Every structure is written in C-alpha cells, then in structure tokens.
C-alpha cells in the first residue's frame, strides 16, 4: 500500500461523510458523518507522516482530542433536543427556545 492508496481511501471516506452530512436529518447520523470526515482527514495526516515524514501523527493526537470534545458537546445537544421534542430530527432544532 502506497501513499496514493491511502489518500484515495481517505478521499472516499471524506466523500461518504459529506454525503451523510447532506442527506441525513437525524442529529446522531449527522454527528457520525462529521466523525467520518474527521477520521478521513486524520488518515490523510497519518499517511503523509508515514510516507513522507513529519509531525503528522502528533497533529492527529491533538485532532482526536478535539474530536472527543466535539462528540461530547454534540451528544449533549442531541440529548437536549430529544428531551424537548421527543425526536432528534434537525428540523426541530430551530424550534428550540431558551
């Protein structure tokens, strides 16, 4: 497996994430699509670090820490949306007040 294969895989995963982001209405599915996009970017960083050298792996560690915080905040918002509307559809998110 060379750099081109890794980058093609990362591009495919990123495109699947974008498709999921644009077509899903449920908040959890949108969060999963965002995570897939983030992991595709991390795969590209690790591939460049492995084949070309550089601090790509260190950047991925920081990116994963940010991703964990993003997931925690996102799931908290999904739980709030579910408690208020008994549904996690993002159409209802604009109706949430206070």
C-alpha positions as CSV (number, residue, x, y, z in Angstrom):
1,X,0.0,0.0,0.0
2,X,1.4,3.3,-1.0
3,X,0.6,7.0,-0.4
4,X,-1.8,7.2,-3.3
5,X,-3.9,4.3,-2.0
6,X,-4.1,5.8,1.5
7,X,-5.2,9.2,0.1
8,X,-7.8,7.6,-2.2
9,X,-9.2,5.8,0.8
10,X,-9.2,9.0,2.9
11,X,-10.9,10.9,0.0
12,X,-13.6,8.2,-0.3
13,X,-14.3,8.2,3.4
14,X,-14.5,12.0,3.4
15,X,-16.9,12.0,0.4
16,X,-19.1,9.4,2.2
17,X,-19.1,11.7,5.2
18,X,-20.1,14.7,3.2
19,X,-22.9,12.6,1.6
20,X,-24.1,11.6,5.0
21,X,-23.9,15.2,6.3
22,X,-26.0,16.5,3.4
23,X,-28.7,13.8,3.3
24,X,-29.4,12.8,6.9
25,X,-31.9,14.5,9.1
26,X,-31.3,12.8,12.4
27,X,-28.7,14.5,14.6
28,X,-26.9,11.3,15.5
29,X,-26.4,10.4,11.9
30,X,-25.1,13.9,11.2
31,X,-22.6,13.5,14.1
32,X,-21.5,10.2,12.7
33,X,-20.9,11.7,9.3
34,X,-18.9,14.5,10.8
35,X,-16.8,11.9,12.7
36,X,-16.2,10.0,9.5
37,X,-15.0,13.2,7.8
38,X,-12.7,14.0,10.7
39,X,-11.2,10.4,10.7
40,X,-10.6,10.7,6.9
41,X,-8.6,13.8,7.5
42,X,-6.7,12.1,10.3
43,X,-6.0,9.1,7.9
44,X,-4.5,11.5,5.4
45,X,-2.3,13.1,8.0
46,X,-1.0,9.8,9.2
47,X,-0.4,8.6,5.6
48,X,1.6,11.7,4.9
49,X,3.6,11.3,8.1
50,X,4.3,7.6,7.4
51,X,5.4,8.0,3.7
52,X,6.9,11.5,3.7
53,X,8.0,12.0,7.3
54,X,6.9,14.8,9.5
55,X,4.8,15.5,12.6
56,X,1.5,14.2,11.2
57,X,1.0,11.7,14.0
58,X,1.3,14.4,16.6
59,X,-1.2,16.5,14.8
60,X,-3.6,13.6,14.8
61,X,-3.4,13.1,18.6
62,X,-4.4,16.8,19.0
63,X,-7.2,16.4,16.4
64,X,-8.5,13.3,18.2
65,X,-8.6,15.2,21.5
66,X,-10.7,18.0,19.8
67,X,-12.9,15.3,18.2
68,X,-13.7,13.9,21.7
69,X,-14.8,17.3,22.9
70,X,-16.8,17.8,19.8
71,X,-18.6,14.5,20.3
72,X,-19.3,15.2,23.9
73,X,-20.9,18.6,23.1
74,X,-22.8,17.2,20.1
75,X,-24.3,14.4,22.1
76,X,-25.3,16.8,24.9
77,X,-27.1,18.9,22.3
78,X,-28.8,15.8,20.9
79,X,-30.0,14.8,24.3
80,X,-31.3,18.3,24.9
81,X,-33.1,18.1,21.6
82,X,-34.6,14.7,22.4
83,X,-35.8,15.8,25.9
84,X,-37.6,18.9,24.5
85,X,-39.1,17.4,21.4
86,X,-39.0,13.5,21.8
87,X,-37.2,13.4,18.5
88,X,-33.7,14.0,17.2
89,X,-34.6,15.4,13.8
90,X,-32.6,18.5,13.0
91,X,-35.7,20.2,11.6
92,X,-36.9,20.7,15.2
93,X,-33.6,22.2,16.3
94,X,-34.7,25.7,15.1
95,X,-37.8,25.5,17.3
96,X,-35.9,25.0,20.5
97,X,-36.1,28.1,22.7
98,X,-34.4,29.0,26.0
